């Protein structure tokens, strides 16, 4: 599975998959970590515009990237969360770790 990555001025935006589950979590984790360390990323944005489902593996990927970015002095944001993903953020506590931006249509 291929993911959509955009790197610009130290900001890495990751287009999240339609289903963020254990099948894709390890690949996403490895690729994100490689890009973060290779390009001195100081801001990481997760774009959930196409995401319909996320399980605990996906939550783990997000938490791990938050820890890595915090160690490096960077920050993490999420954008375009649908109602279902917003609920997952609240129930899991991700909303306390990741700044959320939902763009107005």
C-alpha positions in Angstrom: 0.0 0.0 0.0 1.3 3.4 -0.9 0.7 6.5 1.2 0.5 10.2 0.2 3.3 12.2 1.7 4.0 15.9 1.2 7.2 17.6 2.5 7.5 21.4 2.4 9.7 23.7 4.5 10.2 21.2 7.4 6.5 20.3 7.4 5.5 16.7 6.6 1.8 16.1 5.7 0.7 12.4 5.6 -2.5 11.6 3.8 -3.9 8.8 6.0 -5.4 5.7 4.4 -9.1 4.9 4.2 -8.7 2.3 6.9 -5.9 2.8 9.4 -5.7 -0.7 10.9 -3.0 -3.3 11.8 -2.6 -4.2 8.2 -1.1 -0.8 7.3 0.1 0.5 10.6 3.7 -1.0 10.6 4.4 0.3 7.0 3.0 3.8 7.8 5.1 3.9 11.1 8.3 2.9 9.3 7.9 5.3 6.4 6.9 8.2 8.6 9.8 7.7 10.9 12.3 7.5 8.0 11.0 10.7 6.5 10.9 12.5 9.8 14.5 11.6 10.6 15.9 12.1 7.0 14.4 15.5 6.4 14.5 17.2 9.9 10.8 17.5 10.1 9.6 20.0 12.7 5.9 19.8 12.0 3.9 16.7 11.2 0.3 16.9 9.9 -2.0 13.9 9.7 -4.6 14.5 7.0 -7.7 12.3 7.7 -9.8 13.6 4.7 -10.1 10.1 3.3 -10.1 8.0 6.5 -13.3 6.2 7.5 -11.9 3.7 10.1 -9.1 3.6 12.7 -8.4 0.9 15.2 -5.9 0.7 18.2 -3.0 0.1 15.8 -3.7 3.4 14.2 -3.9 5.1 17.5 -0.5 3.6 18.4 1.0 4.9 15.2 -0.2 8.4 16.1 1.0 8.3 19.7 4.4 7.0 18.7 4.9 9.8 16.1 3.8 12.4 18.8 6.5 11.1 21.2 9.1 11.2 18.5 8.2 14.7 17.4 8.1 15.9 21.0 11.6 14.5 21.6 12.8 16.4 18.6 11.1 19.7 19.6 8.5 19.5 16.9 4.7 19.5 16.9 1.9 17.3 15.5 -1.5 18.3 14.1 -4.4 16.5 12.5 -6.9 17.9 10.0 -10.1 16.9 8.2 -11.4 14.5 10.8 -14.9 13.2 10.2 -17.3 12.7 13.1 -16.2 9.0 13.7 -12.5 9.8 13.8 -13.2 12.8 16.1 -14.9 10.5 18.5 -11.9 8.1 18.4 -9.6 11.1 19.2 -11.7 12.1 22.2 -12.2 8.6 23.6 -8.5 7.7 23.2 -7.2 11.0 24.5 -5.5 11.8 21.2 -7.2 15.2 21.2 -4.9 16.1 24.2 -1.8 15.3 22.3 -2.6 16.4 18.8 -3.9 19.8 17.7 -7.0 19.4 15.5 -7.8 21.6 12.6 -11.0 20.9 10.6 -11.1 22.9 7.4 -14.4 24.6 6.5 -15.8 23.6 3.2 
